[in-house]
Amino acid sequence: MAKNIYLDTGPLVAIINKRDQYHFWATEQIADIDSGLITNPAVLCEAFHLLKKTNKGMHGLLLLLEEELLSVENPYPNEKKYIHKTLRNYQNIRASFTDTCLIAMANRASDSLIFTTDSDFNIYRDSRGKPFNLISPY
């Protein structure tokens, strides 16, 4: 398994919300991961918003953070120019700020994986023009 696994909003919400269409898939994937998961504050904001009406959604997300099963890095201050460039490059598919932060994080190391349910990650490329390694249902 890759050294760095960057977690997107979709599987994070799916792991916590048993009614999510990807819940079974995401929980199966997480069982095979033996390294820590890394995310960013934008993913957390999206997840808290999407889980606000889910029974124990906030509790589940806080538990992952408190038990340090999920680490949080903020790529924006150091990689602001790259993130802005990526947002502009993918404006035709309306790339989100969250996605471009994950792209910046995963771009740092060739052995990274992005854990996502977002099919746009099949389109995104790293700074060398190569596709990202994904854990994805697509």
Rosetta blueprint (number, residue, H / E / L):
1 M L
2 A L
3 K L
4 N E
5 I E
6 Y E
7 L E
8 D L
9 T H
10 G H
11 P H
12 L H
13 V H
14 A H
15 I H
16 I H
17 N L
18 K L
19 R L
20 D L
21 Q L
22 Y L
23 H H
24 F H
25 W H
26 A H
27 T H
28 E H
29 Q H
30 I H
31 A H
32 D L
33 I L
34 D L
35 S L
36 G L
37 L E
38 I E
39 T E
40 N L
41 P H
42 A H
43 V H
44 L H
45 C H
46 E H
47 A H
48 F H
49 H H
50 L H
51 L H
52 K L
53 K L
54 T L
55 N L
56 K L
57 G H
58 M H
59 H H
60 G H
61 L H
62 L H
63 L H
64 L H
65 L H
66 E H
67 E L
68 E L
69 L L
70 L E
71 S E
72 V E
73 E L
74 N L
75 P L
76 Y H
77 P H
78 N H
79 E H
80 K H
81 K H
82 Y H
83 I H
84 H H
85 K H
86 T H
87 L H
88 R H
89 N H
90 Y L
91 Q H
92 N H
93 I H
94 R L
95 A L
96 S L
97 F H
98 T H
99 D H
100 T H
101 C H
102 L H
103 I H
104 A H
105 M H
106 A H
107 N L
108 R L
109 A L
110 S L
111 D L
112 S E
113 L E
114 I E
115 F E
116 T L
117 T L
118 D L
119 S H
120 D H
121 F H
122 N H
123 I L
124 Y L
125 R E
126 D L
127 S L
128 R L
129 G L
130 K L
131 P E
132 F L
133 N L
134 L E
135 I E
136 S L
137 P L
138 Y L
